[in-house]
Each structure stands twice: as C-alpha cells, then as structure tokens.
Amino acid sequence: MAEIYENNPENKLVISAALAGAATRKEQNPAVPYTPEEFGDEAKKCYDAGAAVVHIHARDASKGGIATPNLDIIKATVENIKEKAPDVIINLSTAISAVASDRERIMPVRKYKPPLASLNTNSMNFSIGDFKTGKVTMGAGNIFSNTFSTIQTFAKYMRKSRTKPEMEIYDFGGMYNMLFLNKQEGIFEQPLHFQFVFGVLGGIPFSPGNLETLLNLKPPRATWSVCGVAKQQFQAGMCAAAWSGHIRVGLEDNIRMPNGELAKGSWEQVAWAKRVTEISGREIAQGAEARKIFNCLKDDIELE
C-alpha cells in the first residue's frame, strides 16, 4: 500500500456523508432531509462531526419528498448547504432516481460543475430484499441502466466540468468496466477515485476478501472509499479505517446505528466514523486537505 502515502503522507481519512439518497423516507427515519433547509442543517451537523464531503440527492418536498432532477431545487439545496457549511465538499449524484433520464442525470454536473460527482459503472439488478428469507421486497423488476455509452458520455461532461468522478463499484463487473475504459487516453483524469459499494441486492456483499480483491485490481495511486447497506456500512467502514481507505456513511445507505437504534441523523454516523478513525490511529481530513487527498480538480461548486 505504499502508493497510498504519495498523496496522503499522513494517512488521514476522509469521511463522506450521503444525506438522503433516492429512496430513504421520513417514514423510515424522520431525520431524512427533504427541504433545502433540512439539507443545509444536516450538512452543517455532519461537517461539525467530522465529514469533509456531503453526497446529495435533492428532494422535492412539495411532492412528498421524492428525489428530483429539478435544477432549481438542486441549486437551492446546495446554496443552503454552502451557506451553513461553506467548507464542505459537494458530491452530486448522477443517479438521482430510478426514473430520471440520462440527460436529467448528467445535467446537474453540466450546470453546476461540482468538485465531485458519482459515476455509476455498470448496469445491474438493483433491489431491496430480506437476506434471511431470500425474498425480494422492493424493486424486483428494477434494472439500474449504465451502458458503456452512458458511462462515457457522463465521463466526457465530468472532464469538461473539471468534476472528479467518484466511480461507484457495486460488483466486480463495474470494476473491470472502469479498468477497460481507463485504457482510453484522456477519458479520466488520473489518479482515479473509487467508491466500493457493498450490500445492494444485485451487487456484492461486504467481506474482507471482496474488498481485498477490489484493492488488488485498482490502479496504483487510485484513492478509495467504502460504503455499505445497513450493518455492512459499519463492517466496511471499520475495515477501510484499518486498511488506509476512506469511509462513507449516511442515511442514504443505513438508517440505524450499530446498536440497532435509529440514527439521529447522518451526523451521528459521521461521529461514529470519526471514532473509528481515531481508534485506527488516524486523523480525519477536511477542507483543502481532503480535496488534495481525493485529487479534486477544483475547490468548489459553481452556482452562478
């Protein structure tokens, strides 16, 4: 892991907080933000707890809190976040929702040019299930479509916007897709940044072996973070802290704390991640330090 220290000589850890996602509802956890004001309040709490990055799926509160591609709502959400947590790094979703078109998915990047944005890496079944019974409980017919055409188009606009792609790796197929496309000269700024996503029904679950395989595949100097669904959020996060990676938490992925109680907000999970970081003998990075570690090409989002 010697290459890790080239851009991160003190081996500090970056915490990201995914505040809402496309599917998590207030009925599941009342702390899920819907309005721009709620997103701003939650982002500040996350930053104060130790997060450097907030990942955003904006919601339309007037339509029951559904995830939205509406650029005005996205702008209002980001403005409220930046007003309350000006140093936080904005990571915009290019998934947005299960029904957003490719054009809607990439438009926030084209319009607002954030420092970071998610880049989904393969088409896959994407569902929710009961892992004890094997029953698919939601989204049995869902296919999350990310063709090579979509991936390359999104990558082109991200490069033009100087937005760092956060490559969302749900399974080994997505990883190999990125390694293949990375052979194209100039498609991605180097070094790459990966986020290994564990526990989605349709993807791979967390295990130290699965993480080790992904790490063995990643290019030298590429940075990486982990997130996981439900309790896999904590399993993956603890392993990443010990293995010199970075951690994403948040109500998008998990509505509870390790003891099974509902999280008071994404910020409470951030506080957990900070404790794990310190137990691992590391320190958190925020602001300019975090931007440097993730090799961001710019300091801030462009809202004008």
Contacts in CASP RR format, 6 or more apart in sequence:
PFRMAT RR
TARGET T0000
AUTHOR 0000-0000-0000
METHOD contacts of the structure
MODEL  1
MAEIYENNPENKLVISAALAGAATRKEQNPAVPYTPEEFGDEAKKCYDAG
AAVVHIHARDASKGGIATPNLDIIKATVENIKEKAPDVIINLSTAISAVA
SDRERIMPVRKYKPPLASLNTNSMNFSIGDFKTGKVTMGAGNIFSNTFST
IQTFAKYMRKSRTKPEMEIYDFGGMYNMLFLNKQEGIFEQPLHFQFVFGV
LGGIPFSPGNLETLLNLKPPRATWSVCGVAKQQFQAGMCAAAWSGHIRVG
LEDNIRMPNGELAKGSWEQVAWAKRVTEISGREIAQGAEARKIFNCLKDD
IELE
1 243 0 8 1.000
1 244 0 8 1.000
3 220 0 8 1.000
3 221 0 8 1.000
4 11 0 8 1.000
4 244 0 8 1.000
4 245 0 8 1.000
5 11 0 8 1.000
6 221 0 8 1.000
7 191 0 8 1.000
7 221 0 8 1.000
7 223 0 8 1.000
7 292 0 8 1.000
7 293 0 8 1.000
7 295 0 8 1.000
8 223 0 8 1.000
8 244 0 8 1.000
8 285 0 8 1.000
8 293 0 8 1.000
10 283 0 8 1.000
11 244 0 8 1.000
11 282 0 8 1.000
12 282 0 8 1.000
12 283 0 8 1.000
12 284 0 8 1.000
12 285 0 8 1.000
12 289 0 8 1.000
12 293 0 8 1.000
13 240 0 8 1.000
13 241 0 8 1.000
13 245 0 8 1.000
13 246 0 8 1.000
13 247 0 8 1.000
13 277 0 8 1.000
13 280 0 8 1.000
13 282 0 8 1.000
13 283 0 8 1.000
13 284 0 8 1.000
13 285 0 8 1.000
14 52 0 8 1.000
14 53 0 8 1.000
14 225 0 8 1.000
14 246 0 8 1.000
14 247 0 8 1.000
14 284 0 8 1.000
14 285 0 8 1.000
14 290 0 8 1.000
14 293 0 8 1.000
14 294 0 8 1.000
15 50 0 8 1.000
15 51 0 8 1.000
15 52 0 8 1.000
15 53 0 8 1.000
15 246 0 8 1.000
15 247 0 8 1.000
15 248 0 8 1.000
15 249 0 8 1.000
15 270 0 8 1.000
15 273 0 8 1.000
15 274 0 8 1.000
15 277 0 8 1.000
15 284 0 8 1.000
16 51 0 8 1.000
16 52 0 8 1.000
16 53 0 8 1.000
16 54 0 8 1.000
16 55 0 8 1.000
16 91 0 8 1.000
16 225 0 8 1.000
16 227 0 8 1.000
16 246 0 8 1.000
16 247 0 8 1.000
16 248 0 8 1.000
16 249 0 8 1.000
17 43 0 8 1.000
17 46 0 8 1.000
17 51 0 8 1.000
17 53 0 8 1.000
17 54 0 8 1.000
17 55 0 8 1.000
17 248 0 8 1.000
17 249 0 8 1.000
17 250 0 8 1.000
17 266 0 8 1.000
17 267 0 8 1.000
17 269 0 8 1.000
17 270 0 8 1.000
18 54 0 8 1.000
18 55 0 8 1.000
18 227 0 8 1.000
18 248 0 8 1.000
18 249 0 8 1.000
18 250 0 8 1.000
18 251 0 8 1.000
18 252 0 8 1.000
18 253 0 8 1.000
18 266 0 8 1.000
19 33 0 8 1.000
19 39 0 8 1.000
19 42 0 8 1.000
19 43 0 8 1.000
19 46 0 8 1.000
19 54 0 8 1.000
19 55 0 8 1.000
19 56 0 8 1.000
19 57 0 8 1.000
19 250 0 8 1.000
19 251 0 8 1.000
19 252 0 8 1.000
19 266 0 8 1.000
20 32 0 8 1.000
20 33 0 8 1.000
20 34 0 8 1.000
20 39 0 8 1.000
20 56 0 8 1.000
20 57 0 8 1.000
20 59 0 8 1.000
20 67 0 8 1.000
20 251 0 8 1.000
20 252 0 8 1.000
21 55 0 8 1.000
21 57 0 8 1.000
21 67 0 8 1.000
21 93 0 8 1.000
21 251 0 8 1.000
21 252 0 8 1.000
22 57 0 8 1.000
22 67 0 8 1.000
22 93 0 8 1.000
22 95 0 8 1.000
22 96 0 8 1.000
22 97 0 8 1.000
22 98 0 8 1.000
22 252 0 8 1.000
23 67 0 8 1.000
23 128 0 8 1.000
24 32 0 8 1.000
24 251 0 8 1.000
24 252 0 8 1.000
24 255 0 8 1.000
25 32 0 8 1.000
25 65 0 8 1.000
26 32 0 8 1.000
26 34 0 8 1.000
26 65 0 8 1.000
28 255 0 8 1.000
29 251 0 8 1.000
29 255 0 8 1.000
29 262 0 8 1.000
29 263 0 8 1.000
29 265 0 8 1.000
31 42 0 8 1.000
31 251 0 8 1.000
31 262 0 8 1.000
31 263 0 8 1.000
31 264 0 8 1.000
31 265 0 8 1.000
31 266 0 8 1.000
32 251 0 8 1.000
32 255 0 8 1.000
33 39 0 8 1.000
33 40 0 8 1.000
33 41 0 8 1.000
33 42 0 8 1.000
33 59 0 8 1.000
34 59 0 8 1.000
34 60 0 8 1.000
34 61 0 8 1.000
34 64 0 8 1.000
34 65 0 8 1.000
35 59 0 8 1.000
35 61 0 8 1.000
36 58 0 8 1.000
36 73 0 8 1.000
36 76 0 8 1.000
36 77 0 8 1.000
36 79 0 8 1.000
36 80 0 8 1.000
37 80 0 8 1.000
39 56 0 8 1.000
39 58 0 8 1.000
39 59 0 8 1.000
39 77 0 8 1.000
39 80 0 8 1.000
39 81 0 8 1.000
40 77 0 8 1.000
40 80 0 8 1.000
40 81 0 8 1.000
40 83 0 8 1.000
40 84 0 8 1.000
40 85 0 8 1.000
41 84 0 8 1.000
42 265 0 8 1.000
42 266 0 8 1.000
42 267 0 8 1.000
43 54 0 8 1.000
43 81 0 8 1.000
43 84 0 8 1.000
43 85 0 8 1.000
43 88 0 8 1.000
44 81 0 8 1.000
44 84 0 8 1.000
44 85 0 8 1.000
45 265 0 8 1.000
45 266 0 8 1.000
45 267 0 8 1.000
46 54 0 8 1.000
46 85 0 8 1.000
46 88 0 8 1.000
46 266 0 8 1.000
46 267 0 8 1.000
46 270 0 8 1.000
47 54 0 8 1.000
47 85 0 8 1.000
47 87 0 8 1.000
47 88 0 8 1.000
47 286 0 8 1.000
48 267 0 8 1.000
49 267 0 8 1.000
49 268 0 8 1.000
49 270 0 8 1.000
49 271 0 8 1.000
49 274 0 8 1.000
50 270 0 8 1.000
50 271 0 8 1.000
50 273 0 8 1.000
50 274 0 8 1.000
50 284 0 8 1.000
50 286 0 8 1.000
51 88 0 8 1.000
51 266 0 8 1.000
51 267 0 8 1.000
51 270 0 8 1.000
51 273 0 8 1.000
51 286 0 8 1.000
52 88 0 8 1.000
52 89 0 8 1.000
52 284 0 8 1.000
52 285 0 8 1.000
52 286 0 8 1.000
52 287 0 8 1.000
52 290 0 8 1.000
53 88 0 8 1.000
53 89 0 8 1.000
53 90 0 8 1.000
53 91 0 8 1.000
53 116 0 8 1.000
53 248 0 8 1.000
53 290 0 8 1.000
53 294 0 8 1.000
54 81 0 8 1.000
54 85 0 8 1.000
54 88 0 8 1.000
54 89 0 8 1.000
54 90 0 8 1.000
54 91 0 8 1.000
55 91 0 8 1.000
55 92 0 8 1.000
55 93 0 8 1.000
55 118 0 8 1.000
55 248 0 8 1.000
55 252 0 8 1.000
56 74 0 8 1.000
56 77 0 8 1.000
56 78 0 8 1.000
56 81 0 8 1.000
56 90 0 8 1.000
56 91 0 8 1.000
56 92 0 8 1.000
56 93 0 8 1.000
57 67 0 8 1.000
57 93 0 8 1.000
57 95 0 8 1.000
57 96 0 8 1.000
57 97 0 8 1.000
57 252 0 8 1.000
58 67 0 8 1.000
58 68 0 8 1.000
58 70 0 8 1.000
58 73 0 8 1.000
58 74 0 8 1.000
58 77 0 8 1.000
59 65 0 8 1.000
59 66 0 8 1.000
59 67 0 8 1.000
59 68 0 8 1.000
59 73 0 8 1.000
59 77 0 8 1.000
60 66 0 8 1.000
60 67 0 8 1.000
60 68 0 8 1.000
60 70 0 8 1.000
60 73 0 8 1.000
66 97 0 8 1.000
67 96 0 8 1.000
67 97 0 8 1.000
67 100 0 8 1.000
68 74 0 8 1.000
68 96 0 8 1.000
68 97 0 8 1.000
69 96 0 8 1.000
69 97 0 8 1.000
69 100 0 8 1.000
69 104 0 8 1.000
69 105 0 8 1.000
69 107 0 8 1.000
69 108 0 8 1.000
71 107 0 8 1.000
71 108 0 8 1.000
71 111 0 8 1.000
71 112 0 8 1.000
74 92 0 8 1.000
74 108 0 8 1.000
74 112 0 8 1.000
75 112 0 8 1.000
75 303 0 8 1.000
78 90 0 8 1.000
78 92 0 8 1.000
78 112 0 8 1.000
78 301 0 8 1.000
78 303 0 8 1.000
79 303 0 8 1.000
81 88 0 8 1.000
81 90 0 8 1.000
82 88 0 8 1.000
82 90 0 8 1.000
82 300 0 8 1.000
82 301 0 8 1.000
82 303 0 8 1.000
87 286 0 8 1.000
87 287 0 8 1.000
88 287 0 8 1.000
89 115 0 8 1.000
89 116 0 8 1.000
89 287 0 8 1.000
89 290 0 8 1.000
89 291 0 8 1.000
89 294 0 8 1.000
89 296 0 8 1.000
90 114 0 8 1.000
90 115 0 8 1.000
90 116 0 8 1.000
90 300 0 8 1.000
90 301 0 8 1.000
91 114 0 8 1.000
91 115 0 8 1.000
91 116 0 8 1.000
91 117 0 8 1.000
91 118 0 8 1.000
91 166 0 8 1.000
92 108 0 8 1.000
92 109 0 8 1.000
92 112 0 8 1.000
92 114 0 8 1.000
92 116 0 8 1.000
92 117 0 8 1.000
92 118 0 8 1.000
92 301 0 8 1.000
93 108 0 8 1.000
93 117 0 8 1.000
93 118 0 8 1.000
94 105 0 8 1.000
94 106 0 8 1.000
94 108 0 8 1.000
94 109 0 8 1.000
94 117 0 8 1.000
94 118 0 8 1.000
94 119 0 8 1.000
94 120 0 8 1.000
94 154 0 8 1.000
95 105 0 8 1.000
95 118 0 8 1.000
95 120 0 8 1.000
95 144 0 8 1.000
95 168 0 8 1.000
96 104 0 8 1.000
96 105 0 8 1.000
96 108 0 8 1.000
98 126 0 8 1.000
98 142 0 8 1.000
98 144 0 8 1.000
102 150 0 8 1.000
102 153 0 8 1.000
102 154 0 8 1.000
105 154 0 8 1.000
106 153 0 8 1.000
106 154 0 8 1.000
106 157 0 8 1.000
108 114 0 8 1.000
108 117 0 8 1.000
109 117 0 8 1.000
109 154 0 8 1.000
109 157 0 8 1.000
109 158 0 8 1.000
109 161 0 8 1.000
109 163 0 8 1.000
110 157 0 8 1.000
110 160 0 8 1.000
110 161 0 8 1.000
112 301 0 8 1.000
112 302 0 8 1.000
112 303 0 8 1.000
113 161 0 8 1.000
113 162 0 8 1.000
113 163 0 8 1.000
113 298 0 8 1.000
113 301 0 8 1.000
113 302 0 8 1.000
114 161 0 8 1.000
114 163 0 8 1.000
114 301 0 8 1.000
115 163 0 8 1.000
115 164 0 8 1.000
115 291 0 8 1.000
115 296 0 8 1.000
115 297 0 8 1.000
115 298 0 8 1.000
115 299 0 8 1.000
115 300 0 8 1.000
115 301 0 8 1.000
116 163 0 8 1.000
116 164 0 8 1.000
116 166 0 8 1.000
116 193 0 8 1.000
116 294 0 8 1.000
116 296 0 8 1.000
117 158 0 8 1.000
117 163 0 8 1.000
117 164 0 8 1.000
117 165 0 8 1.000
117 166 0 8 1.000
118 165 0 8 1.000
118 166 0 8 1.000
118 168 0 8 1.000
118 195 0 8 1.000
119 151 0 8 1.000
119 154 0 8 1.000
119 155 0 8 1.000
119 158 0 8 1.000
119 165 0 8 1.000
119 166 0 8 1.000
119 167 0 8 1.000
119 168 0 8 1.000
120 144 0 8 1.000
120 146 0 8 1.000
120 151 0 8 1.000
120 168 0 8 1.000
120 170 0 8 1.000
121 146 0 8 1.000
121 151 0 8 1.000
121 167 0 8 1.000
121 168 0 8 1.000
121 169 0 8 1.000
121 170 0 8 1.000
121 173 0 8 1.000
121 174 0 8 1.000
121 175 0 8 1.000
121 177 0 8 1.000
121 178 0 8 1.000
122 146 0 8 1.000
122 170 0 8 1.000
122 171 0 8 1.000
122 173 0 8 1.000
122 174 0 8 1.000
122 177 0 8 1.000
123 143 0 8 1.000
123 144 0 8 1.000
123 145 0 8 1.000
123 146 0 8 1.000
123 147 0 8 1.000
124 143 0 8 1.000
124 144 0 8 1.000
124 146 0 8 1.000
124 170 0 8 1.000
124 171 0 8 1.000
124 200 0 8 1.000
124 202 0 8 1.000
124 203 0 8 1.000
125 141 0 8 1.000
125 142 0 8 1.000
125 143 0 8 1.000
125 144 0 8 1.000
125 201 0 8 1.000
125 202 0 8 1.000
125 203 0 8 1.000
126 139 0 8 1.000
126 142 0 8 1.000
126 143 0 8 1.000
126 144 0 8 1.000
126 200 0 8 1.000
126 201 0 8 1.000
126 202 0 8 1.000
127 136 0 8 1.000
127 138 0 8 1.000
127 139 0 8 1.000
127 140 0 8 1.000
127 141 0 8 1.000
127 142 0 8 1.000
127 201 0 8 1.000
127 202 0 8 1.000
128 136 0 8 1.000
128 137 0 8 1.000
128 138 0 8 1.000
128 139 0 8 1.000
128 201 0 8 1.000
129 135 0 8 1.000
129 136 0 8 1.000
129 137 0 8 1.000
129 138 0 8 1.000
129 201 0 8 1.000
130 137 0 8 1.000
131 201 0 8 1.000
136 201 0 8 1.000
148 177 0 8 1.000
148 181 0 8 1.000
151 177 0 8 1.000
151 181 0 8 1.000
152 181 0 8 1.000
152 187 0 8 1.000
154 165 0 8 1.000
155 165 0 8 1.000
155 181 0 8 1.000
155 187 0 8 1.000
155 188 0 8 1.000
156 187 0 8 1.000
157 163 0 8 1.000
158 164 0 8 1.000
158 165 0 8 1.000
159 186 0 8 1.000
159 187 0 8 1.000
159 188 0 8 1.000
159 189 0 8 1.000
162 297 0 8 1.000
162 298 0 8 1.000
163 297 0 8 1.000
163 298 0 8 1.000
164 189 0 8 1.000
164 193 0 8 1.000
164 294 0 8 1.000
164 295 0 8 1.000
164 296 0 8 1.000
164 297 0 8 1.000
165 188 0 8 1.000
165 192 0 8 1.000
165 193 0 8 1.000
166 193 0 8 1.000
166 194 0 8 1.000
166 195 0 8 1.000
166 225 0 8 1.000
167 178 0 8 1.000
167 192 0 8 1.000
167 193 0 8 1.000
167 194 0 8 1.000
167 195 0 8 1.000
168 195 0 8 1.000
168 197 0 8 1.000
169 175 0 8 1.000
169 178 0 8 1.000
169 194 0 8 1.000
169 195 0 8 1.000
169 196 0 8 1.000
169 197 0 8 1.000
169 214 0 8 1.000
170 197 0 8 1.000
170 200 0 8 1.000
170 202 0 8 1.000
170 203 0 8 1.000
170 204 0 8 1.000
171 202 0 8 1.000
171 203 0 8 1.000
171 204 0 8 1.000
172 204 0 8 1.000
172 213 0 8 1.000
172 214 0 8 1.000
172 217 0 8 1.000
175 194 0 8 1.000
175 214 0 8 1.000
175 217 0 8 1.000
175 218 0 8 1.000
176 217 0 8 1.000
178 192 0 8 1.000
178 194 0 8 1.000
179 217 0 8 1.000
179 219 0 8 1.000
181 187 0 8 1.000
181 188 0 8 1.000
182 188 0 8 1.000
182 192 0 8 1.000
182 219 0 8 1.000
189 295 0 8 1.000
189 297 0 8 1.000
190 221 0 8 1.000
191 219 0 8 1.000
191 220 0 8 1.000
191 221 0 8 1.000
191 222 0 8 1.000
191 223 0 8 1.000
191 295 0 8 1.000
192 218 0 8 1.000
192 219 0 8 1.000
192 222 0 8 1.000
192 223 0 8 1.000
193 222 0 8 1.000
193 223 0 8 1.000
193 224 0 8 1.000
193 225 0 8 1.000
193 294 0 8 1.000
193 295 0 8 1.000
194 214 0 8 1.000
194 218 0 8 1.000
194 222 0 8 1.000
194 223 0 8 1.000
194 224 0 8 1.000
194 225 0 8 1.000
195 224 0 8 1.000
195 225 0 8 1.000
195 226 0 8 1.000
195 227 0 8 1.000
195 248 0 8 1.000
196 211 0 8 1.000
196 214 0 8 1.000
196 224 0 8 1.000
196 225 0 8 1.000
196 226 0 8 1.000
196 227 0 8 1.000
196 236 0 8 1.000
197 203 0 8 1.000
197 226 0 8 1.000
197 227 0 8 1.000
197 228 0 8 1.000
198 204 0 8 1.000
198 205 0 8 1.000
198 206 0 8 1.000
198 210 0 8 1.000
198 211 0 8 1.000
198 226 0 8 1.000
198 227 0 8 1.000
198 228 0 8 1.000
198 229 0 8 1.000
198 232 0 8 1.000
198 235 0 8 1.000
198 236 0 8 1.000
199 205 0 8 1.000
199 206 0 8 1.000
199 228 0 8 1.000
199 229 0 8 1.000
199 230 0 8 1.000
199 232 0 8 1.000
200 229 0 8 1.000
204 210 0 8 1.000
205 232 0 8 1.000
206 226 0 8 1.000
206 228 0 8 1.000
206 232 0 8 1.000
206 235 0 8 1.000
206 236 0 8 1.000
206 239 0 8 1.000
208 239 0 8 1.000
211 226 0 8 1.000
211 236 0 8 1.000
211 239 0 8 1.000
211 240 0 8 1.000
211 243 0 8 1.000
214 224 0 8 1.000
215 224 0 8 1.000
215 243 0 8 1.000
218 224 0 8 1.000
223 245 0 8 1.000
223 246 0 8 1.000
223 293 0 8 1.000
223 294 0 8 1.000
223 295 0 8 1.000
224 240 0 8 1.000
224 245 0 8 1.000
224 246 0 8 1.000
225 240 0 8 1.000
225 245 0 8 1.000
225 246 0 8 1.000
225 247 0 8 1.000
225 248 0 8 1.000
226 236 0 8 1.000
226 237 0 8 1.000
226 239 0 8 1.000
226 240 0 8 1.000
226 245 0 8 1.000
226 246 0 8 1.000
226 247 0 8 1.000
226 248 0 8 1.000
227 233 0 8 1.000
227 236 0 8 1.000
227 247 0 8 1.000
227 248 0 8 1.000
227 249 0 8 1.000
227 253 0 8 1.000
228 235 0 8 1.000
228 236 0 8 1.000
228 248 0 8 1.000
228 253 0 8 1.000
228 254 0 8 1.000
229 253 0 8 1.000
229 254 0 8 1.000
230 253 0 8 1.000
230 254 0 8 1.000
230 256 0 8 1.000
231 254 0 8 1.000
231 256 0 8 1.000
231 258 0 8 1.000
233 249 0 8 1.000
233 250 0 8 1.000
233 253 0 8 1.000
233 254 0 8 1.000
233 269 0 8 1.000
234 254 0 8 1.000
234 258 0 8 1.000
234 272 0 8 1.000
236 247 0 8 1.000
237 247 0 8 1.000
237 249 0 8 1.000
237 273 0 8 1.000
237 276 0 8 1.000
238 276 0 8 1.000
240 246 0 8 1.000
240 247 0 8 1.000
241 247 0 8 1.000
241 273 0 8 1.000
241 276 0 8 1.000
241 277 0 8 1.000
241 279 0 8 1.000
241 280 0 8 1.000
241 282 0 8 1.000
242 280 0 8 1.000
246 293 0 8 1.000
247 273 0 8 1.000
247 276 0 8 1.000
247 277 0 8 1.000
249 266 0 8 1.000
249 269 0 8 1.000
249 270 0 8 1.000
249 272 0 8 1.000
249 273 0 8 1.000
250 263 0 8 1.000
250 265 0 8 1.000
250 266 0 8 1.000
250 269 0 8 1.000
250 270 0 8 1.000
251 263 0 8 1.000
251 265 0 8 1.000
251 266 0 8 1.000
251 269 0 8 1.000
254 263 0 8 1.000
254 269 0 8 1.000
255 262 0 8 1.000
255 263 0 8 1.000
256 262 0 8 1.000
256 263 0 8 1.000
257 263 0 8 1.000
257 268 0 8 1.000
257 269 0 8 1.000
257 272 0 8 1.000
258 272 0 8 1.000
263 269 0 8 1.000
274 284 0 8 1.000
277 283 0 8 1.000
277 284 0 8 1.000
285 293 0 8 1.000
288 299 0 8 1.000
291 299 0 8 1.000
END
